Amino acid sequence: MQSWFLLMAAIAAEVGGTTCLKLSDGFSRLVPSVGVVVLYALSFVSLAAVLKSMDVSVAYAIWAGLGTALIAVMGVVIFDEPISGIRVASLAFIIVGVVGLQLSGAVH
């Protein structure tokens, strides 16, 4: 259970770091730029801890997939990026893939 908490923390930190990356305006703004470094470091440290007890194929896929999906949603909600049917369908495929990997990891 602790590894799942750490994985969710790693995903949240990665999403926060990527959001700060957008807000940093090419690293020209100090506070968001510091946020990028701190949050990405926290994300990788948390992910490294998760990999002690979880298969890398499952942990990394969940980390990358959910992080990507959440950033896409953040782009639409916070940064007014356009949304389309193909984007929604693509996000659904990412989520289905993450769920499938998690279920396959639980079977072995």
PAZAPA-4460 file (N, C-alpha, C; in steps of 0.05 Angstrom, whole numbers, plus 32768, in hexadecimal, padded with zeros to 4 digits):
% residues 108
    n_x    n_y    n_z   ca_x   ca_y   ca_z    c_x    c_y    c_z   seq   type   mol
   8010   7FE8   8000   8000   8000   8000   8011   8019   8000     1      M     A
   8028   8018   800E   803A   802F   800F   8045   8035   7FF3     2      Q     A
   804A   8021   7FE4   8055   8026   7FC9   8040   8034   7FB7     3      S     A
   8027   802E   7FBB   8012   803C   7FAB   8010   8059   7FB3     4      W     A
   8012   805E   7FCD   8012   807A   7FD7   802A   8089   7FCB     5      F     A
   8041   807D   7FCC   8059   808A   7FC1   8057   808E   7FA2     6      L     A
   804A   807A   7F95   8047   807D   7F78   8034   8095   7F72     7      L     A
   801F   8098   7F81   800C   80AE   7F7D   801A   80C9   7F83     8      M     A
   802C   80C9   7F98   803B   80E1   7F9E   804F   80E7   7F88     9      A     A
   805B   80D3   7F7C   806D   80D7   7F65   805F   80E3   7F4D    10      A     A
   8047   80D9   7F49   8037   80E3   7F32   802F   8100   7F37    11      I     A
   8025   8106   7F50   801D   8121   7F57   8035   8134   7F54    12      A     A
   804C   812C   7F5E   8064   813D   7F5C   806C   8142   7F3F    13      A     A
   806A   812D   7F2E   8071   8130   7F12   805D   8143   7F04    14      E     A
   8044   8140   7F0A   8030   8152   7EFE   8035   816F   7F07    15      V     A
   803B   8172   7F21   8041   818D   7F2B   805A   8198   7F1E    16      G     A
   806E   8188   7F1B   8087   8191   7F0E   8083   8199   7EF1    17      G     A
   8073   8189   7EE3   806D   8190   7EC7   805C   81AA   7EC5    18      T     A
   804A   81AD   7ED7   803A   81C6   7ED8   804C   81DE   7EDE    19      T     A
   805F   81DA   7EF1   8072   81F0   7EF6   8083   81F5   7EDE    20      C     A
   808A   81E0   7ECE   809A   81E4   7EB6   808B   81F7   7EA3    21      L     A
   8072   81F3   7EA0   8062   8204   7E8E   8062   8221   7E9A    22      K     A
   805E   8223   7EB4   805C   823D   7EC1   8077   824B   7EC2    23      L     A
   808D   823D   7EBF   80A8   8249   7EC1   80AF   825A   7EA9    24      S     A
   809F   8258   7E94   80A4   8268   7E7C   80C1   8265   7E72    25      D     A
   80C8   824B   7E6D   80E3   8245   7E63   80F8   824A   7E78    26      G     A
   80F2   8245   7E91   8104   824A   7EA8   810B   8267   7EAC    27      F     A
   80FA   8279   7EA3   80FF   8296   7EA6   80F2   82A0   7EC0    28      S     A
   80E2   8290   7ECD   80D5   8298   7EE7   80E0   8286   7EFD    29      R     A
   80EA   8292   7F12   80F9   8284   7F27   80E8   8270   7F36    30      L     A
   80D2   8278   7F41   80C2   8266   7F53   80B9   824D   7F44    31      V     A
   80AC   824F   7F2D   80A4   8237   7F1F   80BC   8226   7F17    32      P     A
   80D3   8233   7F10   80EB   8224   7F08   80F5   8213   7F20    33      S     A
   80F5   821E   7F37   80FD   820F   7F4F   80EA   81F9   7F54    34      V     A
   80D0   81FE   7F50   80BC   81E9   7F53   80C1   81D2   7F40    35      G     A
   80CA   81D7   7F28   80D0   81C2   7F15   80E5   81AF   7F20    36      V     A
   80FB   81BA   7F2A   8111   81AA   7F34   8108   819B   7F4D    37      V     A
   80FC   81A8   7F60   80F4   819B   7F79   80DF   8185   7F74    38      V     A
   80CB   818B   7F64   80B6   8178   7F60   80BF   8160   7F4F    39      L     A
   80CF   8165   7F3B   80D9   814E   7F2B   80EC   813D   7F3C    40      Y     A
   80FC   8149   7F4D   810D   813A   7F5F   80FC   8129   7F72    41      A     A
   80E8   8134   7F7E   80D6   8126   7F8F   80C8   810F   7F81    42      L     A
   80C0   8114   7F68   80B4   80FF   7F58   80C6   80E7   7F53    43      S     A
   80DF   80ED   7F4C   80F2   80D7   7F46   80FA   80C8   7F5F    44      F     A
   80FD   80D7   7F75   8104   80C9   7F8F   80ED   80B7   7F97    45      V     A
   80D4   80C1   7F94   80BD   80B0   7F9B   80BB   8098   7F89    46      S     A
   80BF   809C   7F6F   80BD   8086   7F5C   80D3   8072   7F62    47      L     A
   80EB   807B   7F69   8101   8068   7F6F   80F9   8057   7F87    48      A     A
   80EC   8063   7F9B   80E4   8053   7FB2   80CE   803F   7FAB    49      A     A
   80BD   8047   7F99   80A8   8034   7F90   80B4   801C   7F82    50      V     A
   80C9   8020   7F72   80D5   800B   7F63   80E3   7FF5   7F74    51      L     A
   80E6   7FFB   7F8E   80F0   7FE6   7FA0   80DC   7FD0   7FA4    52      K     A
   80C2   7FD6   7FA1   80AE   7FC2   7FA7   809A   7FBD   7F90    53      S     A
   809D   7FCB   7F7A   808A   7FC8   7F64   8099   7FC4   7F4A    54      M     A
   808E   7FB4   7F38   809B   7FAF   7F1E   809E   7FCA   7F0F    55      D     A
   80B5   7FCE   7F03   80BA   7FE6   7EF5   80A7   7FEA   7EDE    56      V     A
   809F   7FD4   7ED0   808D   7FD6   7EB9   8072   7FE1   7EC2    57      S     A
   8069   7FD9   7ED9   804F   7FE3   7EE2   8051   7FFF   7EEE    58      V     A
   8065   8003   7F00   8068   801D   7F0E   806D   8033   7EFA    59      A     A
   8080   802F   7EE8   8087   8044   7ED5   806F   804A   7EC2    60      Y     A
   8062   8036   7EB9   804B   803A   7EA7   8035   804A   7EB4    61      A     A
   8030   8043   7ECD   801B   8052   7EDC   8024   806F   7EE1    62      I     A
   803D   8072   7EE9   8048   808D   7EEE   8047   809E   7ED5    63      W     A
   8051   8093   7EBF   8051   80A2   7EA6   8035   80A6   7E9A    64      A     A
   8025   8091   7E9B   800A   8092   7E8F   7FF8   80A5   7E9D    65      G     A
   7FF6   80A2   7EB8   7FE4   80B4   7EC7   7FEF   80D0   7EC7    66      L     A
   8009   80D3   7EC9   8015   80EE   7EC7   800E   80FC   7EAD    67      G     A
   8011   80ED   7E97   800A   80F8   7E7D   7FED   8100   7E7B    68      T     A
   7FDB   80EE   7E85   7FBF   80F4   7E84   7FB7   810C   7E95    69      A     A
   7FC3   810D   7EAD   7FBD   8123   7EBF   7FC7   813E   7EB3    70      L     A
   7FDF   813D   7EA7   7FEA   8156   7E9B   7FD8   815F   7E84    71      I     A
   7FCE   814C   7E74   7FBC   8153   7E5E   7FA3   8160   7E69    72      A     A
   7F98   8156   7E7E   7F80   8162   7E8B   7F87   817E   7E96    73      V     A
   7F9E   8180   7EA3   7FA7   819A   7EAD   7FAA   81AE   7E97    74      M     A
   7FB4   81A6   7E80   7FB8   81B8   7E6A   7F9D   81C3   7E61    75      G     A
   7F89   81B2   7E60   7F6E   81BC   7E58   7F62   81CE   7E6D    76      V     A
   7F63   81C5   7E86   7F55   81D3   7E9C   7F64   81ED   7EA3    77      V     A
   7F7E   81EC   7EA7   7F8D   8203   7EB1   7F97   8215   7E9A    78      I     A
   7FA1   8209   7E85   7FAF   8219   7E70   7F9E   821C   7E57    79      F     A
   7F84   8216   7E59   7F71   821A   7E43   7F7A   820E   7E29    80      D     A
   7F87   81F6   7E2A   7F8E   81E8   7E12   7F74   81DC   7E05    81      E     A
   7F74   81D9   7DEB   7F5C   81CF   7DDE   7F57   81B1   7DE5    82      P     A
   7F3E   81AA   7DE6   7F36   818E   7DEB   7F26   8185   7DD2    83      I     A
   7F2A   816B   7DCC   7F1C   8160   7DB5   7F15   8143   7DBB    84      S     A
   7F05   8138   7DAA   7EFE   811C   7DAE   7F15   8109   7DAD    85      G     A
   7F28   810F   7D9B   7F40   80FE   7D99   7F51   8100   7DB2    86      I     A
   7F53   8117   7DBF   7F61   811A   7DD8   7F54   810B   7DEE    87      R     A
   7F3A   810D   7DF0   7F2B   80FF   7E05   7F2F   80E0   7E01    88      V     A
   7F2C   80D7   7DE8   7F2F   80BB   7DE3   7F4C   80B1   7DE9    89      A     A
   7F5F   80C1   7DE2   7F7B   80BA   7DE8   7F80   80B9   7E06    90      S     A
   7F75   80CB   7E15   7F78   80CA   7E32   7F6B   80B1   7E3D    91      L     A
   7F54   80AA   7E32   7F46   8092   7E3B   7F57   8079   7E36    92      A     A
   7F65   8079   7E1F   7F76   8062   7E19   7F8E   8061   7E2C    93      F     A
   7F99   8078   7E34   7FAE   8078   7E47   7FA4   806C   7E62    94      I     A
   7F8D   8075   7E6B   7F83   806B   7E84   7F7C   804E   7E83    95      I     A
   7F71   8044   7E6D   7F6B   8028   7E6A   7F85   8018   7E6A    96      V     A
   7F9A   8022   7E5D   7FB4   8015   7E5D   7FC0   8013   7E79    97      G     A
   7FBE   8029   7E88   7FC9   8029   7EA4   7FBA   8014   7EB5    98      V     A
   7F9F   8014   7EB3   7F8F   8001   7EC2   7F97   7FE4   7EB9    99      V     A
   7F9A   7FDF   7EA0   7FA1   7FC5   7E96   7FBC   7FBC   7EA1   100      G     A
   7FD0   7FCE   7EA1   7FEA   7FC7   7EAC   7FE8   7FC2   7ECA   101      L     A
   7FD9   7FD1   7ED8   7FD6   7FCC   7EF5   7FC9   7FB1   7EF9   102      Q     A
   7FB5   7FAA   7EEA   7FA8   7F91   7EEE   7FBA   7F79   7EE6   103      L     A
   7FCA   7F7D   7ED1   7FDD   7F68   7EC9   7FF3   7F64   7EDE   104      S     A
   7FFA   7F7A   7EEB   800F   7F78   7F00   8004   7F6A   7F19   105      G     A
   7FEA   7F6B   7F1D   7FDE   7F5F   7F35   7FDB   7F41   7F32   106      A     A
   7FDE   7F36   7F19   7FD8   7F1A   7F14   7FF1   7F08   7F19   107      V     A
   8009   7F12   7F17   8020   7F01   7F19   8026   7EF9   7F34   108      H     A
***
